[in-house]
Amino acid sequence: MGEGLSTPTEASRVHRRYPSASMPHGHADAKACGPGATDLHALNTLEPADPLTPGKLGTRTELTTGPATRPIDRLEQSGHVRRAADPADRRKVIAELIGRPAELDEAMTPPASRSPRSSAATPPTS
C-alpha cells in the first residue's frame, strides 16, 4: 500500500507519538512567556472563547472546577484575565480576557520570524 500511514497500526503509532512530541513545545512556550503550562493552556482556551465560568474552563481543559480556579487566580494576578459576574446568572463568576499582552505573542514567535531581515532575505519566487 505504499509508504506512510498504510495501516491502522502505523496510523495509531503516529497518533500516539504526537502528544509526546508536542508537549515539550508547550512547556517551552510556557517557560518563555512566564505562566506555567496549565496557566498557558487555560489562557489559550479562554482566548478564542467567550468568557467562561471556572466549571466550563475546567471542562475544556479537562480539569475539575477547583483546579481550574487556580490558573484563573494566577492569570488574574498577572493581569491576563479578570473575574466578572456572569450576565446570564449573577450568582456565577466568569473569567474573561483583558486582552492578550504583546509580550506573550513576542515570546511565542519563532526567533527567525521576529527578524526584520527574515522576509527581506527570502528571494522572490517566479
PyMOL CGO cylinders between C-alpha atoms (Angstrom):
from pymol import cmd
from pymol.cgo import CYLINDER

trace = [
    CYLINDER, 0.00, 0.00, 0.00, 2.93, 2.38, -0.29, 0.3, 1, 1, 1, 1, 1, 1,
    CYLINDER, 2.93, 2.38, -0.29, 4.72, 4.32, 2.43, 0.3, 1, 1, 1, 1, 1, 1,
    CYLINDER, 4.72, 4.32, 2.43, 3.44, 6.42, 5.29, 0.3, 1, 1, 1, 1, 1, 1,
    CYLINDER, 3.44, 6.42, 5.29, 0.29, 5.62, 7.21, 0.3, 1, 1, 1, 1, 1, 1,
    CYLINDER, 0.29, 5.62, 7.21, -0.50, 2.48, 5.27, 0.3, 1, 1, 1, 1, 1, 1,
    CYLINDER, -0.50, 2.48, 5.27, -2.04, 0.52, 8.13, 0.3, 1, 1, 1, 1, 1, 1,
    CYLINDER, -2.04, 0.52, 8.13, -4.25, 1.33, 11.10, 0.3, 1, 1, 1, 1, 1, 1,
    CYLINDER, -4.25, 1.33, 11.10, -1.42, 0.19, 13.37, 0.3, 1, 1, 1, 1, 1, 1,
    CYLINDER, -1.42, 0.19, 13.37, 1.01, 2.68, 11.78, 0.3, 1, 1, 1, 1, 1, 1,
    CYLINDER, 1.01, 2.68, 11.78, -1.56, 5.49, 11.99, 0.3, 1, 1, 1, 1, 1, 1,
    CYLINDER, -1.56, 5.49, 11.99, -2.17, 4.67, 15.66, 0.3, 1, 1, 1, 1, 1, 1,
    CYLINDER, -2.17, 4.67, 15.66, 1.56, 4.68, 16.40, 0.3, 1, 1, 1, 1, 1, 1,
    CYLINDER, 1.56, 4.68, 16.40, 1.99, 8.12, 14.82, 0.3, 1, 1, 1, 1, 1, 1,
    CYLINDER, 1.99, 8.12, 14.82, -1.08, 9.42, 16.64, 0.3, 1, 1, 1, 1, 1, 1,
    CYLINDER, -1.08, 9.42, 16.64, 0.29, 8.21, 20.00, 0.3, 1, 1, 1, 1, 1, 1,
    CYLINDER, 0.29, 8.21, 20.00, 3.66, 9.86, 19.36, 0.3, 1, 1, 1, 1, 1, 1,
    CYLINDER, 3.66, 9.86, 19.36, 2.21, 13.28, 18.53, 0.3, 1, 1, 1, 1, 1, 1,
    CYLINDER, 2.21, 13.28, 18.53, 1.44, 14.36, 22.13, 0.3, 1, 1, 1, 1, 1, 1,
    CYLINDER, 1.44, 14.36, 22.13, 4.88, 13.21, 23.26, 0.3, 1, 1, 1, 1, 1, 1,
    CYLINDER, 4.88, 13.21, 23.26, 6.47, 15.33, 20.56, 0.3, 1, 1, 1, 1, 1, 1,
    CYLINDER, 6.47, 15.33, 20.56, 4.28, 18.41, 21.07, 0.3, 1, 1, 1, 1, 1, 1,
    CYLINDER, 4.28, 18.41, 21.07, 4.20, 18.58, 24.89, 0.3, 1, 1, 1, 1, 1, 1,
    CYLINDER, 4.20, 18.58, 24.89, 7.81, 19.76, 25.24, 0.3, 1, 1, 1, 1, 1, 1,
    CYLINDER, 7.81, 19.76, 25.24, 7.00, 22.64, 22.86, 0.3, 1, 1, 1, 1, 1, 1,
    CYLINDER, 7.00, 22.64, 22.86, 4.02, 23.67, 25.00, 0.3, 1, 1, 1, 1, 1, 1,
    CYLINDER, 4.02, 23.67, 25.00, 6.16, 23.60, 28.14, 0.3, 1, 1, 1, 1, 1, 1,
    CYLINDER, 6.16, 23.60, 28.14, 8.88, 25.62, 26.39, 0.3, 1, 1, 1, 1, 1, 1,
    CYLINDER, 8.88, 25.62, 26.39, 6.31, 28.20, 25.27, 0.3, 1, 1, 1, 1, 1, 1,
    CYLINDER, 6.31, 28.20, 25.27, 5.01, 28.47, 28.82, 0.3, 1, 1, 1, 1, 1, 1,
    CYLINDER, 5.01, 28.47, 28.82, 8.51, 28.87, 30.21, 0.3, 1, 1, 1, 1, 1, 1,
    CYLINDER, 8.51, 28.87, 30.21, 9.38, 31.52, 27.60, 0.3, 1, 1, 1, 1, 1, 1,
    CYLINDER, 9.38, 31.52, 27.60, 6.37, 33.70, 28.33, 0.3, 1, 1, 1, 1, 1, 1,
    CYLINDER, 6.37, 33.70, 28.33, 6.02, 33.30, 32.09, 0.3, 1, 1, 1, 1, 1, 1,
    CYLINDER, 6.02, 33.30, 32.09, 2.89, 31.40, 33.04, 0.3, 1, 1, 1, 1, 1, 1,
    CYLINDER, 2.89, 31.40, 33.04, 3.12, 27.69, 33.74, 0.3, 1, 1, 1, 1, 1, 1,
    CYLINDER, 3.12, 27.69, 33.74, 1.91, 25.13, 31.22, 0.3, 1, 1, 1, 1, 1, 1,
    CYLINDER, 1.91, 25.13, 31.22, -1.51, 24.77, 32.88, 0.3, 1, 1, 1, 1, 1, 1,
    CYLINDER, -1.51, 24.77, 32.88, -1.96, 28.55, 33.04, 0.3, 1, 1, 1, 1, 1, 1,
    CYLINDER, -1.96, 28.55, 33.04, -0.95, 28.98, 29.40, 0.3, 1, 1, 1, 1, 1, 1,
    CYLINDER, -0.95, 28.98, 29.40, -3.33, 26.19, 28.40, 0.3, 1, 1, 1, 1, 1, 1,
    CYLINDER, -3.33, 26.19, 28.40, -6.14, 27.96, 30.29, 0.3, 1, 1, 1, 1, 1, 1,
    CYLINDER, -6.14, 27.96, 30.29, -5.22, 31.29, 28.72, 0.3, 1, 1, 1, 1, 1, 1,
    CYLINDER, -5.22, 31.29, 28.72, -5.19, 29.81, 25.23, 0.3, 1, 1, 1, 1, 1, 1,
    CYLINDER, -5.19, 29.81, 25.23, -8.53, 28.13, 25.94, 0.3, 1, 1, 1, 1, 1, 1,
    CYLINDER, -8.53, 28.13, 25.94, -10.07, 31.43, 27.04, 0.3, 1, 1, 1, 1, 1, 1,
    CYLINDER, -10.07, 31.43, 27.04, -8.71, 33.39, 24.08, 0.3, 1, 1, 1, 1, 1, 1,
    CYLINDER, -8.71, 33.39, 24.08, -10.99, 32.12, 21.30, 0.3, 1, 1, 1, 1, 1, 1,
    CYLINDER, -10.99, 32.12, 21.30, -13.94, 31.57, 23.62, 0.3, 1, 1, 1, 1, 1, 1,
    CYLINDER, -13.94, 31.57, 23.62, -16.45, 33.84, 25.20, 0.3, 1, 1, 1, 1, 1, 1,
    CYLINDER, -16.45, 33.84, 25.20, -15.81, 34.41, 28.91, 0.3, 1, 1, 1, 1, 1, 1,
    CYLINDER, -15.81, 34.41, 28.91, -16.11, 31.12, 30.77, 0.3, 1, 1, 1, 1, 1, 1,
    CYLINDER, -16.11, 31.12, 30.77, -17.11, 30.05, 34.26, 0.3, 1, 1, 1, 1, 1, 1,
    CYLINDER, -17.11, 30.05, 34.26, -14.44, 28.06, 36.11, 0.3, 1, 1, 1, 1, 1, 1,
    CYLINDER, -14.44, 28.06, 36.11, -16.56, 24.95, 35.53, 0.3, 1, 1, 1, 1, 1, 1,
    CYLINDER, -16.56, 24.95, 35.53, -16.70, 25.45, 31.76, 0.3, 1, 1, 1, 1, 1, 1,
    CYLINDER, -16.70, 25.45, 31.76, -13.00, 26.29, 31.64, 0.3, 1, 1, 1, 1, 1, 1,
    CYLINDER, -13.00, 26.29, 31.64, -12.36, 23.12, 33.61, 0.3, 1, 1, 1, 1, 1, 1,
    CYLINDER, -12.36, 23.12, 33.61, -14.38, 21.06, 31.15, 0.3, 1, 1, 1, 1, 1, 1,
    CYLINDER, -14.38, 21.06, 31.15, -12.45, 22.47, 28.20, 0.3, 1, 1, 1, 1, 1, 1,
    CYLINDER, -12.45, 22.47, 28.20, -9.06, 22.00, 29.89, 0.3, 1, 1, 1, 1, 1, 1,
    CYLINDER, -9.06, 22.00, 29.89, -10.00, 18.65, 31.44, 0.3, 1, 1, 1, 1, 1, 1,
    CYLINDER, -10.00, 18.65, 31.44, -9.68, 19.98, 35.00, 0.3, 1, 1, 1, 1, 1, 1,
    CYLINDER, -9.68, 19.98, 35.00, -12.31, 19.89, 37.70, 0.3, 1, 1, 1, 1, 1, 1,
    CYLINDER, -12.31, 19.89, 37.70, -13.74, 23.20, 38.90, 0.3, 1, 1, 1, 1, 1, 1,
    CYLINDER, -13.74, 23.20, 38.90, -11.40, 23.51, 41.91, 0.3, 1, 1, 1, 1, 1, 1,
    CYLINDER, -11.40, 23.51, 41.91, -8.15, 23.01, 40.00, 0.3, 1, 1, 1, 1, 1, 1,
    CYLINDER, -8.15, 23.01, 40.00, -9.49, 25.20, 37.15, 0.3, 1, 1, 1, 1, 1, 1,
    CYLINDER, -9.49, 25.20, 37.15, -9.85, 28.05, 39.64, 0.3, 1, 1, 1, 1, 1, 1,
    CYLINDER, -9.85, 28.05, 39.64, -6.10, 28.15, 40.43, 0.3, 1, 1, 1, 1, 1, 1,
    CYLINDER, -6.10, 28.15, 40.43, -4.99, 29.12, 36.89, 0.3, 1, 1, 1, 1, 1, 1,
    CYLINDER, -4.99, 29.12, 36.89, -7.70, 31.81, 36.90, 0.3, 1, 1, 1, 1, 1, 1,
    CYLINDER, -7.70, 31.81, 36.90, -6.28, 33.11, 40.21, 0.3, 1, 1, 1, 1, 1, 1,
    CYLINDER, -6.28, 33.11, 40.21, -2.76, 33.25, 38.80, 0.3, 1, 1, 1, 1, 1, 1,
    CYLINDER, -2.76, 33.25, 38.80, -3.83, 34.71, 35.44, 0.3, 1, 1, 1, 1, 1, 1,
    CYLINDER, -3.83, 34.71, 35.44, -5.84, 37.36, 37.28, 0.3, 1, 1, 1, 1, 1, 1,
    CYLINDER, -5.84, 37.36, 37.28, -2.84, 38.24, 39.46, 0.3, 1, 1, 1, 1, 1, 1,
    CYLINDER, -2.84, 38.24, 39.46, -0.63, 38.53, 36.37, 0.3, 1, 1, 1, 1, 1, 1,
    CYLINDER, -0.63, 38.53, 36.37, -3.13, 40.80, 34.59, 0.3, 1, 1, 1, 1, 1, 1,
    CYLINDER, -3.13, 40.80, 34.59, -4.24, 38.41, 31.86, 0.3, 1, 1, 1, 1, 1, 1,
    CYLINDER, -4.24, 38.41, 31.86, -7.85, 37.87, 32.96, 0.3, 1, 1, 1, 1, 1, 1,
    CYLINDER, -7.85, 37.87, 32.96, -10.43, 39.39, 35.24, 0.3, 1, 1, 1, 1, 1, 1,
    CYLINDER, -10.43, 39.39, 35.24, -13.34, 37.92, 37.10, 0.3, 1, 1, 1, 1, 1, 1,
    CYLINDER, -13.34, 37.92, 37.10, -16.79, 39.36, 36.49, 0.3, 1, 1, 1, 1, 1, 1,
    CYLINDER, -16.79, 39.36, 36.49, -20.36, 38.48, 37.32, 0.3, 1, 1, 1, 1, 1, 1,
    CYLINDER, -20.36, 38.48, 37.32, -21.96, 36.26, 34.69, 0.3, 1, 1, 1, 1, 1, 1,
    CYLINDER, -21.96, 36.26, 34.69, -24.53, 38.49, 32.93, 0.3, 1, 1, 1, 1, 1, 1,
    CYLINDER, -24.53, 38.49, 32.93, -26.82, 35.46, 32.45, 0.3, 1, 1, 1, 1, 1, 1,
    CYLINDER, -26.82, 35.46, 32.45, -26.67, 34.45, 36.14, 0.3, 1, 1, 1, 1, 1, 1,
    CYLINDER, -26.67, 34.45, 36.14, -25.19, 36.96, 38.57, 0.3, 1, 1, 1, 1, 1, 1,
    CYLINDER, -25.19, 36.96, 38.57, -24.64, 34.17, 41.12, 0.3, 1, 1, 1, 1, 1, 1,
    CYLINDER, -24.64, 34.17, 41.12, -21.89, 32.83, 38.85, 0.3, 1, 1, 1, 1, 1, 1,
    CYLINDER, -21.89, 32.83, 38.85, -18.46, 34.25, 38.13, 0.3, 1, 1, 1, 1, 1, 1,
    CYLINDER, -18.46, 34.25, 38.13, -16.82, 34.23, 34.71, 0.3, 1, 1, 1, 1, 1, 1,
    CYLINDER, -16.82, 34.23, 34.71, -13.22, 34.68, 33.69, 0.3, 1, 1, 1, 1, 1, 1,
    CYLINDER, -13.22, 34.68, 33.69, -12.64, 36.96, 30.74, 0.3, 1, 1, 1, 1, 1, 1,
    CYLINDER, -12.64, 36.96, 30.74, -9.50, 38.04, 28.96, 0.3, 1, 1, 1, 1, 1, 1,
    CYLINDER, -9.50, 38.04, 28.96, -8.20, 41.54, 29.46, 0.3, 1, 1, 1, 1, 1, 1,
    CYLINDER, -8.20, 41.54, 29.46, -6.51, 41.36, 26.07, 0.3, 1, 1, 1, 1, 1, 1,
    CYLINDER, -6.51, 41.36, 26.07, -3.59, 39.27, 25.00, 0.3, 1, 1, 1, 1, 1, 1,
    CYLINDER, -3.59, 39.27, 25.00, -0.40, 41.01, 26.07, 0.3, 1, 1, 1, 1, 1, 1,
    CYLINDER, -0.40, 41.01, 26.07, 2.12, 41.59, 23.32, 0.3, 1, 1, 1, 1, 1, 1,
    CYLINDER, 2.12, 41.59, 23.32, 4.91, 40.02, 25.38, 0.3, 1, 1, 1, 1, 1, 1,
    CYLINDER, 4.91, 40.02, 25.38, 3.20, 36.61, 25.18, 0.3, 1, 1, 1, 1, 1, 1,
    CYLINDER, 3.20, 36.61, 25.18, 2.98, 36.83, 21.41, 0.3, 1, 1, 1, 1, 1, 1,
    CYLINDER, 2.98, 36.83, 21.41, 6.59, 38.02, 21.24, 0.3, 1, 1, 1, 1, 1, 1,
    CYLINDER, 6.59, 38.02, 21.24, 7.81, 35.18, 23.46, 0.3, 1, 1, 1, 1, 1, 1,
    CYLINDER, 7.81, 35.18, 23.46, 5.96, 32.57, 21.42, 0.3, 1, 1, 1, 1, 1, 1,
    CYLINDER, 5.96, 32.57, 21.42, 7.03, 33.87, 18.00, 0.3, 1, 1, 1, 1, 1, 1,
    CYLINDER, 7.03, 33.87, 18.00, 9.86, 31.83, 16.50, 0.3, 1, 1, 1, 1, 1, 1,
    CYLINDER, 9.86, 31.83, 16.50, 13.11, 33.86, 16.54, 0.3, 1, 1, 1, 1, 1, 1,
    CYLINDER, 13.11, 33.86, 16.54, 13.58, 33.78, 12.76, 0.3, 1, 1, 1, 1, 1, 1,
    CYLINDER, 13.58, 33.78, 12.76, 10.19, 35.34, 12.11, 0.3, 1, 1, 1, 1, 1, 1,
    CYLINDER, 10.19, 35.34, 12.11, 10.95, 38.20, 14.54, 0.3, 1, 1, 1, 1, 1, 1,
    CYLINDER, 10.95, 38.20, 14.54, 13.88, 39.37, 12.47, 0.3, 1, 1, 1, 1, 1, 1,
    CYLINDER, 13.88, 39.37, 12.47, 13.12, 42.21, 10.07, 0.3, 1, 1, 1, 1, 1, 1,
    CYLINDER, 13.12, 42.21, 10.07, 15.64, 40.62, 7.72, 0.3, 1, 1, 1, 1, 1, 1,
    CYLINDER, 15.64, 40.62, 7.72, 13.79, 37.29, 7.56, 0.3, 1, 1, 1, 1, 1, 1,
    CYLINDER, 13.79, 37.29, 7.56, 11.26, 38.47, 4.97, 0.3, 1, 1, 1, 1, 1, 1,
    CYLINDER, 11.26, 38.47, 4.97, 13.78, 40.62, 3.08, 0.3, 1, 1, 1, 1, 1, 1,
    CYLINDER, 13.78, 40.62, 3.08, 16.26, 37.75, 2.86, 0.3, 1, 1, 1, 1, 1, 1,
    CYLINDER, 16.26, 37.75, 2.86, 13.75, 35.48, 1.16, 0.3, 1, 1, 1, 1, 1, 1,
    CYLINDER, 13.75, 35.48, 1.16, 14.20, 35.67, -2.60, 0.3, 1, 1, 1, 1, 1, 1,
    CYLINDER, 14.20, 35.67, -2.60, 11.02, 36.27, -4.60, 0.3, 1, 1, 1, 1, 1, 1,
    CYLINDER, 11.02, 36.27, -4.60, 9.53, 33.30, -6.38, 0.3, 1, 1, 1, 1, 1, 1,
    CYLINDER, 9.53, 33.30, -6.38, 8.88, 33.43, -10.07, 0.3, 1, 1, 1, 1, 1, 1,
]
cmd.load_cgo(trace, "trace")
